[in-house]
Amino acid sequence: MTTNEISYNGFIEELFPLIQSSQYDENEWETLKARLHVYYKDEKLHSHFYALQSLKQKADFLKFSTSTFEILHQINLEVASLAPLTDILNLSATRLLNTSKAHYVLIGMIDHEKSSMRIDAVAGEEQSDLLCFEEPLDSKFQMELADNKEAFILSDIAEHSSFEYTLLQRLAEKDIVSLICSPLIANGERIGVVFLARTTTYHSKQPLLQMLNHFCYQTALAISNAKLYTNEVRVSKLHDELFEEALNKGGNEGILQRVANFIEESILLLDEFGNSIYEAMPRNHAYNKDHFNHVELYKRILHSKNIHQAFFEVSNNGQIYSVFTITLHNQTVAYLILAKKMNSYDPLSIVAIGQAKSVLALQINQEKTSIEVENRLRQDYLHDLISGLETEENLIRRARYLNISFEKTYSILVLSPRKNEVDDTQQSNRILERFSYMIDQELLPLSMIQGQKIILVTPDEHIRTVTNFVLHYTEEKHPDLHFRVGISNPILQTKEYLRGFNEAKKASEFAHSFQFNAPIVHFKELGIIGLLFNTENPEYMKEFMDRYLGKIIEYDLQNKSELLKTLEVFLDNESAIQHSAKELHIHYNTLRYRLNRIEDILEIDLTHTQYRLNLQIAIIIHRLVKQE
């Protein structure tokens, strides 16, 4: 046997295993081809070799294609079964590893909110340190990946050794030489990257890369669909949970906490008056007391030109807040506030916030309805209480039902504006509604509207607190209304409420009739005038005062004298000349002269008892009128 024959037989022995191999190894085929060119010049042999290599390539490509379609079919089955996204990613990586000649298959998913790519699935040995590896999208390697819309080969990662702190370094530590990188693109958006990593150089042909492109395109759609399915399930579950909280009396707190956990953001709920209803923090988040300053935020909301829109943004201390208005019957009842710009939320979070708004609107409506029913019962009760038409037994029984205790001492406050200042009872109703909402029920157990008057019942020890609050509120929110507050004497029994109401009403109307500068009038301060004052004809009191004191007041103004003061001191000292002169620091003869002058001006006799009584009443009216 010749040397050529031995060499030829040896060549056939080397070729046969390549043909029999289950996979096409391009390196081994190319090595054998090089030897063929060196040792054998027979063109037929070359032709047969090329044909065998081409068949092997096609067979391997067909096998890869078939396996790829099998993987895609399995992935679609997983998607249809609503399998978790992690399961779908792991399935893709594992099956692709078995089909390809890679040593590792990695799938990185892009998080645009965090501007990073994270490895969410790894197939191959020693994968633990690669899983969950994150790399910023602005790294050189990630920017190179972003520039490629189709699969490409990174034949030698050593050429990128200057890339610091990247995925390439991790792979180089595992003796990886080259990569095939194929983007995952769904609906025109890059959502991730598939990496096939080998310890030898890749020499994949274009058909294989095209098949990988097709695989990645289908996989990206499957991942996108899986996300949609997952999101739909999550949103549906959240929807059920929110209604469950509302139905099971979890209230606003339970609803907000569910949403905060879902979107992983803090949420603040303010009522229409700026009061904090609840602030929800996501689980495992540290509490930040400075996260929401609800007082400042409410000011920003009120000053926003977009306050009537369903959504708008406000800024406070350099932080942008998203504000969602919650409305009922075209009226804003609350504000949902999040400490981020609107465009930074993903679509799923927007859906969750929208669901929260709807459920919160229902919850607030339910609460308001309940409050309105109770307020209506309390208003009806107060009406009967101050009318004096109901028996004491029935009043006490109804009080127990409304949880009102008559063991305390109460007073009645009547707030009345000037005549014709309030256009309609709706304005008074809105003011009273805010009082009822903002003042604790313990301080304001009963309240109602009667015409233009606002009637409040408060414990005697809290009169100052309640009065100061209502005046401060009306001055700030309704500066065009000039409210005066009349306060009754203390009420000890149910039968005294009619008397208390009339006292408070007289006091407030007296203040308006005589143009008091002081906004608060206690009935007890009126003394005898309180008994004489006729609310139906307050001008009578003015006429009475002018009839007896008008000439003296005018004389003092023209002559800069003190006849009115002299008369007051004289009457207060029960007409005692000596005591009066001493108090006025004048000689008693000077006092006699002044008294004679007063008698001449008024054309009366001061020794007459009836005249002195009328003058005393007129002076009391004058004192009340001029007091601050």
C-alpha positions as CSV (number, residue, x, y, z in Angstrom):
1,M,0.0,0.0,0.0
2,T,1.4,3.4,-1.0
3,T,1.9,6.4,1.3
4,N,-0.8,8.3,-0.6
5,E,-3.2,5.5,0.0
6,I,-2.4,5.4,3.7
7,S,-2.9,9.1,3.9
8,Y,-6.1,8.9,1.9
9,N,-7.5,6.2,4.2
10,G,-6.5,8.3,7.2
11,F,-8.3,11.3,5.7
12,I,-11.5,9.1,5.3
13,E,-11.1,8.0,8.9
14,E,-11.1,11.6,10.0
15,L,-14.0,12.6,7.8
16,F,-16.3,9.8,8.8
17,P,-16.7,11.0,12.5
18,L,-17.5,14.5,11.4
19,I,-20.3,13.1,9.2
20,Q,-21.6,10.9,11.9
21,S,-21.5,13.7,14.6
22,S,-24.8,14.9,15.9
23,Q,-23.6,18.5,15.5
24,Y,-21.8,20.5,12.8
25,D,-18.4,21.6,14.2
26,E,-17.3,24.3,11.7
27,N,-13.7,24.5,13.2
28,E,-13.1,20.7,12.6
29,W,-14.6,20.8,9.1
30,E,-12.4,23.8,8.2
31,T,-9.3,22.2,9.6
32,L,-9.9,19.0,7.6
33,K,-10.6,21.1,4.5
34,A,-7.2,22.9,4.9
35,R,-5.4,19.5,4.9
36,L,-7.4,18.4,1.9
37,H,-6.0,21.3,-0.1
38,V,-2.4,20.6,1.0
39,Y,-2.2,16.8,0.4
40,Y,-4.8,16.1,-2.3
41,K,-5.1,17.7,-5.7
42,D,-8.0,15.5,-6.9
43,E,-10.8,17.9,-7.9
44,K,-13.4,15.2,-7.5
45,L,-12.4,14.5,-4.0
46,H,-12.6,18.3,-3.3
47,S,-16.0,18.4,-4.9
48,H,-17.3,15.4,-2.8
49,F,-15.9,17.0,0.4
50,Y,-17.7,20.3,-0.3
51,A,-20.9,18.5,-1.0
52,L,-20.7,16.6,2.3
53,Q,-19.8,19.7,4.2
54,S,-22.8,21.6,2.7
55,L,-25.2,18.7,3.5
56,K,-23.9,18.6,7.1
57,Q,-24.4,22.4,7.4
58,K,-27.9,22.2,6.1
59,A,-28.7,19.2,8.3
60,D,-27.4,21.1,11.3
61,F,-29.2,24.2,10.3
62,L,-32.5,22.3,9.8
63,K,-32.0,20.7,13.2
64,F,-31.4,24.1,14.8
65,S,-34.5,25.5,13.0
66,T,-36.6,22.6,14.2
67,S,-35.4,22.9,17.7
68,T,-36.0,26.6,17.6
69,F,-39.6,26.1,16.6
70,E,-40.0,23.6,19.3
71,I,-38.7,26.1,21.8
72,L,-41.0,28.8,20.5
73,H,-44.0,26.4,20.7
74,Q,-43.1,25.5,24.3
75,I,-42.7,29.2,25.2
76,N,-46.1,30.0,23.7
77,L,-47.6,27.1,25.8
78,E,-46.0,28.7,28.9
79,V,-47.5,32.1,28.0
80,A,-50.9,30.6,27.4
81,S,-50.8,28.9,30.8
82,L,-50.0,32.3,32.4
83,A,-46.7,31.0,33.7
84,P,-44.5,33.6,35.5
85,L,-42.2,35.6,33.3
86,T,-39.1,34.1,35.1
87,D,-40.2,30.6,34.1
88,I,-40.5,31.7,30.4
89,L,-37.1,33.3,30.5
90,N,-35.4,30.3,32.1
91,L,-37.1,28.0,29.6
92,S,-35.8,30.1,26.7
93,A,-32.3,30.1,28.1
94,T,-32.2,26.4,28.9
95,R,-33.6,25.2,25.6
96,L,-31.4,27.6,23.6
97,L,-28.3,26.3,25.4
98,N,-29.2,22.7,24.5
99,T,-29.8,23.6,20.8
100,S,-26.8,25.9,20.3
101,K,-23.1,25.3,20.9
102,A,-22.9,28.0,23.6
103,H,-21.4,27.4,27.0
104,Y,-23.7,30.0,28.5
105,V,-26.9,31.5,27.4
106,L,-27.9,34.7,29.2
107,I,-31.1,36.8,28.9
108,G,-30.9,40.4,30.0
109,M,-34.1,42.4,30.5
110,I,-34.0,46.2,30.2
111,D,-35.5,48.4,32.9
112,H,-36.0,51.8,31.4
113,E,-37.1,53.3,34.7
114,K,-33.8,52.4,36.3
115,S,-31.8,52.9,33.0
116,S,-30.2,49.5,33.4
117,M,-30.1,46.0,32.0
118,R,-30.3,43.0,34.4
119,I,-29.5,39.4,33.7
120,D,-32.8,37.6,34.6
121,A,-32.1,34.2,33.2
122,V,-28.8,32.1,32.8
123,A,-28.3,28.6,31.5
124,G,-24.9,26.9,31.9
125,E,-22.5,25.9,34.7
126,E,-21.5,28.3,37.4
127,Q,-24.3,30.7,36.7
128,S,-25.1,32.1,40.2
129,D,-22.7,35.1,40.0
130,L,-24.2,36.1,36.6
131,L,-27.8,36.0,37.6
132,C,-29.2,39.4,38.6
133,F,-26.0,41.2,37.3
134,E,-26.9,44.8,36.4
135,E,-25.3,47.2,34.0
136,P,-26.2,50.8,33.3
137,L,-27.6,51.5,29.8
138,D,-25.1,54.3,29.4
139,S,-22.1,52.0,29.6
140,K,-20.0,51.6,26.5
141,F,-21.0,47.9,26.0
142,Q,-24.7,48.7,26.4
143,M,-24.6,51.6,24.0
144,E,-22.9,49.3,21.4
145,L,-25.7,46.8,22.0
146,A,-28.3,49.5,21.5
147,D,-26.9,50.4,18.1
148,N,-27.6,46.9,16.7
149,K,-31.1,45.9,15.8
150,E,-30.2,42.3,14.7
151,A,-28.0,39.5,16.0
152,F,-24.2,40.1,15.7
153,I,-21.0,38.4,16.7
154,L,-18.6,39.8,19.2
155,S,-15.8,37.5,18.1
156,D,-13.2,38.5,20.6
157,I,-14.3,40.1,23.9
158,A,-10.7,40.7,24.7
159,E,-10.8,43.6,22.3
160,H,-13.2,45.3,24.7
161,S,-11.0,44.8,27.8
162,S,-11.0,48.6,28.2
163,F,-14.7,48.3,29.2
164,E,-14.6,48.5,33.0
165,Y,-17.2,47.0,35.4
166,T,-19.2,45.4,32.6
167,L,-20.7,42.1,31.9
168,L,-17.8,41.4,29.5
169,Q,-15.4,41.3,32.4
170,R,-17.5,38.7,34.3
171,L,-17.6,36.5,31.2
172,A,-13.9,36.9,30.5
173,E,-13.3,35.6,34.0
174,K,-15.1,32.4,32.9
175,D,-12.8,32.0,29.9
176,I,-15.5,33.2,27.5
177,V,-13.9,34.3,24.2
178,S,-16.8,35.4,22.0
179,L,-20.5,36.3,22.1
180,I,-23.5,36.3,19.8
181,C,-25.7,39.2,20.9
182,S,-29.2,39.3,19.7
183,P,-31.7,42.0,20.8
184,L,-35.2,41.2,22.0
185,I,-37.5,43.7,20.3
186,A,-41.2,43.9,20.8
187,N,-43.5,46.5,19.2
188,G,-40.5,48.5,18.1
189,E,-39.1,48.7,21.6
190,R,-35.9,47.0,22.8
191,I,-36.9,45.0,25.9
192,G,-33.8,42.9,26.4
193,V,-30.8,41.0,24.9
194,V,-30.0,37.3,24.4
195,F,-26.3,36.4,24.8
196,L,-24.8,33.1,23.5
197,A,-21.3,32.8,25.1
198,R,-18.5,30.4,24.0
199,T,-15.0,29.6,25.1
200,T,-14.0,29.4,21.5
201,T,-14.5,31.9,18.6
202,Y,-17.9,32.0,16.9
203,H,-17.9,31.6,13.1
204,S,-21.7,31.4,12.6
205,K,-23.0,31.9,9.1
206,Q,-25.7,34.4,8.2
207,P,-28.6,31.9,8.0
208,L,-28.0,30.9,11.6
209,L,-27.9,34.5,12.7
210,Q,-31.1,35.1,10.8
211,M,-32.7,32.1,12.5
212,L,-31.5,33.5,15.9
213,N,-33.1,36.9,14.9
214,H,-36.4,35.1,14.2
215,F,-36.2,33.2,17.5
216,C,-35.5,36.4,19.5
217,Y,-38.3,38.3,17.7
218,Q,-40.8,35.5,18.6
219,T,-39.4,35.2,22.1
220,A,-39.7,39.0,22.6
221,L,-43.3,38.9,21.5
222,A,-43.9,36.0,23.9
223,I,-42.2,37.9,26.7
224,S,-44.3,41.0,25.9
225,N,-47.5,39.0,25.9
226,A,-46.4,37.3,29.1
227,K,-46.0,40.7,30.7
228,L,-49.4,41.8,29.4
229,Y,-51.0,38.7,30.8
230,T,-49.1,39.1,34.1
231,N,-50.1,42.8,34.3
232,E,-53.7,42.0,33.5
233,V,-53.8,39.4,36.3
234,R,-52.1,41.8,38.7
235,V,-54.5,44.6,37.8
236,S,-57.5,42.4,38.1
237,K,-56.3,41.1,41.4
238,L,-55.7,44.7,42.6
239,H,-59.2,45.7,41.5
240,D,-60.7,42.8,43.6
241,E,-58.5,43.7,46.5
242,L,-59.5,47.4,46.5
243,F,-63.2,46.6,46.4
244,E,-62.6,44.0,49.1
245,E,-61.0,46.7,51.3
246,A,-64.0,49.0,50.6
247,L,-66.6,46.3,51.3
248,N,-64.8,44.9,54.4
249,K,-64.5,48.4,56.0
250,G,-60.7,48.6,55.3
251,G,-61.4,52.2,54.5
252,N,-59.2,54.7,52.8
253,E,-56.2,53.3,54.7
254,G,-56.6,49.8,53.3
255,I,-57.1,51.0,49.8
256,L,-54.1,53.3,49.8
257,Q,-51.9,50.7,51.3
258,R,-52.7,48.2,48.6
259,V,-52.0,50.7,45.9
260,A,-48.7,51.9,47.5
261,N,-47.5,48.3,47.7
262,F,-48.5,47.7,44.1
263,I,-46.7,50.7,42.6
264,E,-44.0,50.8,45.2
265,E,-44.4,54.5,45.9
266,S,-45.7,56.5,48.8
267,I,-49.2,58.0,48.5
268,L,-50.8,60.9,50.3
269,L,-54.6,61.5,50.4
270,L,-55.9,65.0,51.2
271,D,-59.5,66.0,51.7
272,E,-60.9,69.0,49.8
273,F,-59.9,71.2,52.8
274,G,-56.2,70.1,52.8
275,N,-56.5,67.8,55.8
276,S,-54.4,64.6,55.6
277,I,-56.7,61.6,55.5
278,Y,-53.9,59.0,55.2
279,E,-50.3,58.6,54.0
280,A,-49.4,55.1,52.8
281,M,-45.8,53.8,52.6
282,P,-44.9,50.7,50.5
283,R,-43.9,47.7,52.5
284,N,-40.2,47.5,53.4
285,H,-39.8,51.3,52.8
286,A,-38.3,53.4,55.6
287,Y,-40.7,56.2,56.8
288,N,-39.7,59.7,55.7
289,K,-41.5,62.4,57.7
290,D,-40.4,65.0,55.2
291,H,-41.7,63.1,52.2
292,F,-45.0,65.0,52.2
293,N,-45.6,68.4,53.7
294,H,-49.4,68.4,53.3
295,V,-49.9,72.0,54.4
296,E,-47.5,73.3,51.8
297,L,-48.7,70.9,49.1
298,Y,-52.3,72.0,49.7
299,K,-51.2,75.7,49.2
300,R,-49.5,74.7,45.9
301,I,-52.6,72.9,44.8
302,L,-54.9,75.8,45.5
303,H,-52.6,78.2,43.6
304,S,-52.3,75.9,40.6
305,K,-54.0,77.1,37.5
306,N,-54.8,73.5,36.6
307,I,-56.6,72.7,39.9
308,H,-59.8,71.8,38.0
309,Q,-58.1,69.2,35.8
310,A,-58.2,65.5,36.5
311,F,-54.4,65.4,36.8
312,F,-51.8,68.1,37.2
313,E,-48.3,68.6,38.7
314,V,-47.1,70.9,41.5
315,S,-43.7,71.7,42.8
316,N,-42.5,72.1,46.4
317,N,-38.9,72.6,47.5
318,G,-37.6,71.4,44.1
319,Q,-39.7,68.2,44.2
320,I,-42.3,67.5,41.5
321,Y,-45.6,65.9,42.8
322,S,-48.3,64.3,40.7
323,V,-51.8,65.3,41.9
324,F,-54.9,63.4,40.9
325,T,-58.3,64.9,41.8
326,I,-61.1,62.7,43.1
327,T,-64.5,64.1,42.2
328,L,-68.1,63.3,43.1
329,H,-71.0,65.0,41.2
330,N,-68.5,67.3,39.5
331,Q,-67.2,68.5,42.9
332,T,-63.6,67.8,44.1
333,V,-63.7,65.8,47.3
334,A,-60.0,64.7,47.7
335,Y,-56.5,64.9,46.2
336,L,-54.3,61.8,45.6
337,I,-50.7,62.9,45.7
338,L,-47.5,61.0,44.6
339,A,-43.9,62.3,44.8
340,K,-43.0,61.7,41.2
341,K,-43.6,63.2,37.7
342,M,-46.4,61.6,35.8
343,N,-44.3,60.5,32.9
344,S,-42.0,58.5,35.2
345,Y,-44.8,56.0,36.0
346,D,-45.3,52.9,33.9
347,P,-48.6,52.2,32.3
348,L,-49.5,49.6,34.9
349,S,-49.0,52.1,37.7
350,I,-51.3,54.6,35.9
351,V,-54.0,51.9,35.6
352,A,-53.6,51.1,39.3
353,I,-53.8,54.8,40.3
354,G,-57.0,55.2,38.1
355,Q,-58.5,52.2,39.8
356,A,-57.6,53.7,43.2
357,K,-59.3,56.9,42.3
358,S,-62.5,55.2,41.3
359,V,-62.7,53.1,44.5
360,L,-61.7,56.0,46.7
361,A,-64.5,58.1,45.1
362,L,-67.0,55.3,46.0
363,Q,-65.5,55.0,49.5
364,I,-65.6,58.8,50.2
365,N,-69.1,58.9,48.8
366,Q,-70.2,56.2,51.2
367,E,-68.6,58.0,54.1
368,K,-70.1,61.3,53.1
369,T,-73.5,59.7,52.8
370,S,-73.2,58.2,56.2
371,I,-72.1,61.5,57.7
372,E,-74.9,63.4,55.9
373,V,-77.5,61.0,57.3
374,E,-76.2,61.4,60.8
375,N,-75.9,65.2,60.4
376,R,-79.5,65.3,59.2
377,L,-80.6,63.4,62.2
378,R,-78.7,65.7,64.5
379,Q,-80.0,68.8,62.7
380,D,-83.6,67.6,63.1
381,Y,-82.9,66.9,66.7
382,L,-81.5,70.4,67.3
383,H,-84.5,71.9,65.5
384,D,-86.9,70.1,67.9
385,L,-84.6,70.9,70.9
386,I,-84.8,74.7,70.3
387,S,-88.4,74.7,69.2
388,G,-89.6,73.5,72.6
389,L,-92.3,71.3,71.1
390,E,-90.9,67.8,71.9
391,T,-91.3,66.2,75.4
392,E,-88.3,66.0,77.6
393,E,-88.6,62.2,77.7
394,N,-88.4,61.9,73.9
395,L,-85.5,64.4,73.7
396,I,-83.5,62.4,76.2
397,R,-84.3,59.1,74.4
398,R,-83.2,60.5,71.0
399,A,-80.1,62.0,72.6
400,R,-79.0,58.5,73.7
401,Y,-79.4,57.2,70.2
402,L,-77.2,60.1,68.9
403,N,-74.7,59.6,71.7
404,I,-75.3,63.1,73.1
405,S,-74.8,63.5,76.9
406,F,-76.8,66.1,78.8
407,E,-74.6,65.7,81.8
408,K,-72.4,68.5,80.4
409,T,-73.2,72.2,80.4
410,Y,-73.7,73.5,76.9
411,S,-74.1,76.9,75.3
412,I,-75.7,77.9,72.0
413,L,-73.8,80.0,69.5
414,V,-75.7,81.8,66.7
415,L,-73.6,83.1,63.8
416,S,-75.4,85.7,61.7
417,P,-74.2,87.8,58.8
418,R,-75.5,91.2,58.0
419,K,-78.8,91.2,56.2
420,N,-78.6,90.2,52.5
421,E,-74.9,89.4,52.7
422,V,-75.6,85.7,52.1
423,D,-77.1,85.0,48.7
424,D,-78.8,81.7,49.6
425,T,-78.8,79.0,52.2
426,Q,-76.3,77.0,50.1
427,Q,-73.5,79.2,51.1
428,S,-74.4,78.8,54.8
429,N,-74.7,75.1,54.3
430,R,-71.2,74.9,52.8
431,I,-69.8,76.8,55.7
432,L,-71.6,74.6,58.2
433,E,-70.5,71.5,56.3
434,R,-66.9,72.5,56.8
435,F,-67.4,73.3,60.5
436,S,-68.9,69.8,61.0
437,Y,-66.0,68.3,59.1
438,M,-63.2,70.2,60.7
439,I,-64.4,70.5,64.3
440,D,-64.4,67.3,66.4
441,Q,-67.9,66.1,67.2
442,E,-67.1,66.3,70.9
443,L,-66.7,70.0,70.6
444,L,-69.6,70.5,68.2
445,P,-72.2,67.8,68.8
446,L,-75.1,69.7,67.2
447,S,-75.4,72.3,64.5
448,M,-78.0,73.5,61.9
449,I,-79.0,76.2,59.5
450,Q,-82.0,78.5,60.1
451,G,-82.5,81.0,57.4
452,Q,-79.2,82.8,57.2
453,K,-78.2,81.9,60.7
454,I,-75.8,79.1,61.7
455,I,-76.6,77.6,65.0
456,L,-74.0,75.7,67.0
457,V,-74.1,73.8,70.3
458,T,-70.9,73.4,72.1
459,P,-69.8,72.4,75.7
460,D,-69.4,75.5,77.9
461,E,-65.7,74.8,78.5
462,H,-65.0,74.8,74.7
463,I,-66.8,78.1,73.8
464,R,-63.6,80.0,73.3
465,T,-62.0,77.3,71.1
466,V,-65.0,76.9,68.9
467,T,-65.7,80.6,68.6
468,N,-62.1,81.5,67.7
469,F,-62.1,78.7,65.1
470,V,-65.3,79.7,63.3
471,L,-64.4,83.4,63.3
472,H,-60.9,82.7,62.0
473,Y,-62.3,80.4,59.3
474,T,-65.0,82.8,58.1
475,E,-62.7,85.8,58.1
476,E,-60.1,83.9,56.0
477,K,-62.4,82.1,53.6
478,H,-65.4,84.5,53.5
479,P,-64.0,88.0,54.2
480,D,-67.0,89.5,52.5
481,L,-69.4,88.2,55.2
482,H,-69.5,90.1,58.5
483,F,-70.5,87.4,61.0
484,R,-71.3,88.3,64.5
485,V,-71.5,85.6,67.2
486,G,-74.1,85.6,69.9
487,I,-73.6,83.3,72.9
488,S,-76.3,82.2,75.3
489,N,-76.1,81.7,79.0
490,P,-75.1,78.2,80.1
491,I,-77.8,75.5,79.5
492,L,-78.3,72.8,82.1
493,Q,-81.5,71.0,81.0
494,T,-83.2,70.1,77.7
495,K,-86.1,72.5,78.4
496,E,-83.6,75.4,78.5
497,Y,-82.5,75.1,74.9
498,L,-85.4,77.3,73.6
499,R,-84.4,80.0,76.0
500,G,-80.7,79.5,75.1
501,F,-81.4,79.8,71.4
502,N,-83.4,83.1,71.9
503,E,-80.6,84.5,74.0
504,A,-77.9,83.7,71.4
505,K,-80.0,85.0,68.6
506,K,-80.8,88.3,70.5
507,A,-77.1,88.8,71.2
508,S,-76.0,88.3,67.6
509,E,-78.7,90.5,66.2
510,F,-78.1,93.2,68.9
511,A,-74.4,93.3,67.7
512,H,-75.5,93.8,64.1
513,S,-78.2,96.4,65.0
514,F,-75.9,98.6,67.0
515,Q,-72.9,97.9,64.7
516,F,-70.7,96.3,67.3
517,N,-67.0,96.3,66.5
518,A,-66.5,93.3,68.7
519,P,-67.6,90.1,66.7
520,I,-68.6,88.2,69.9
521,V,-71.5,89.1,72.2
522,H,-72.5,87.2,75.3
523,F,-76.1,87.5,76.2
524,K,-75.1,88.0,79.9
525,E,-73.3,91.1,78.9
526,L,-76.5,92.7,77.7
527,G,-78.0,92.7,81.2
528,I,-81.4,94.4,81.3
529,I,-81.1,95.3,77.7
530,G,-81.3,91.6,76.8
531,L,-84.7,91.5,78.3
532,L,-85.9,94.7,76.6
533,F,-84.3,94.2,73.2
534,N,-86.9,93.5,70.6
535,T,-85.3,91.6,67.6
536,E,-88.3,92.5,65.5
537,N,-87.7,96.2,65.9
538,P,-84.1,96.9,66.9
539,E,-84.5,100.6,65.8
540,Y,-86.7,101.1,68.9
541,M,-83.6,100.7,71.1
542,K,-81.6,103.3,69.1
543,E,-84.6,105.7,69.2
544,F,-84.8,105.2,73.0
545,M,-81.1,106.0,73.5
546,D,-81.2,109.1,71.2
547,R,-84.4,110.4,72.9
548,Y,-82.7,110.5,76.3
549,L,-79.0,111.0,75.5
550,G,-78.9,112.5,71.9
551,K,-78.8,116.1,73.0
552,I,-76.1,115.5,75.6
553,I,-73.9,113.6,73.2
554,E,-74.2,116.3,70.6
555,Y,-73.4,119.0,73.2
556,D,-70.3,117.2,74.3
557,L,-69.1,116.9,70.7
558,Q,-69.6,120.6,70.0
559,N,-68.2,121.9,73.3
560,K,-65.6,119.2,74.2
561,S,-67.3,118.8,77.5
562,E,-67.9,115.7,79.7
563,L,-71.6,116.0,80.6
564,L,-72.4,112.4,79.5
565,K,-69.6,111.1,81.7
566,T,-70.8,113.3,84.6
567,L,-74.3,111.9,84.2
568,E,-73.0,108.3,84.1
569,V,-71.0,108.7,87.3
570,F,-73.8,110.5,89.1
571,L,-76.3,107.7,88.3
572,D,-73.8,104.9,89.0
573,N,-73.3,106.4,92.5
574,E,-77.1,106.5,93.1
575,S,-77.2,110.3,92.8
576,A,-74.8,110.9,95.7
577,I,-73.2,114.3,95.1
578,Q,-70.1,113.9,97.3
579,H,-69.1,110.4,96.0
580,S,-69.7,111.5,92.4
581,A,-67.6,114.7,92.7
582,K,-64.8,112.7,94.4
583,E,-64.8,110.1,91.5
584,L,-64.8,112.9,88.9
585,H,-62.0,114.8,90.8
586,I,-64.1,118.0,90.8
587,H,-65.6,120.3,93.4
588,Y,-69.2,119.3,94.4
589,N,-70.4,122.8,93.3
590,T,-68.9,122.2,89.9
591,L,-70.9,118.9,89.8
592,R,-74.1,120.8,90.8
593,Y,-73.5,123.2,87.9
594,R,-73.0,120.3,85.4
595,L,-76.2,118.6,86.6
596,N,-78.2,121.7,86.3
597,R,-76.8,122.1,82.7
598,I,-77.9,118.5,81.9
599,E,-81.4,119.2,83.2
600,D,-81.6,122.3,81.0
601,I,-80.4,120.6,77.9
602,L,-82.6,117.5,78.4
603,E,-85.5,119.4,79.8
604,I,-86.0,116.9,82.7
605,D,-85.9,116.8,86.5
606,L,-83.1,114.4,87.7
607,T,-84.8,114.1,91.1
608,H,-87.6,112.2,89.3
609,T,-87.2,108.4,89.7
610,Q,-88.7,107.5,86.3
611,Y,-86.3,109.9,84.4
612,R,-83.3,108.5,86.2
613,L,-84.3,104.9,85.3
614,N,-84.8,105.8,81.6
615,L,-81.4,107.6,81.6
616,Q,-79.7,104.5,83.1
617,I,-81.2,102.2,80.5
618,A,-80.1,104.7,77.7
619,I,-76.6,104.8,79.1
620,I,-76.4,101.0,79.2
621,I,-77.4,100.9,75.5
622,H,-74.8,103.5,74.7
623,R,-72.1,101.6,76.5
624,L,-73.0,98.4,74.5
625,V,-73.0,100.3,71.3
626,K,-69.7,102.0,71.7
627,Q,-67.8,99.0,73.1
628,E,-65.0,97.4,71.1
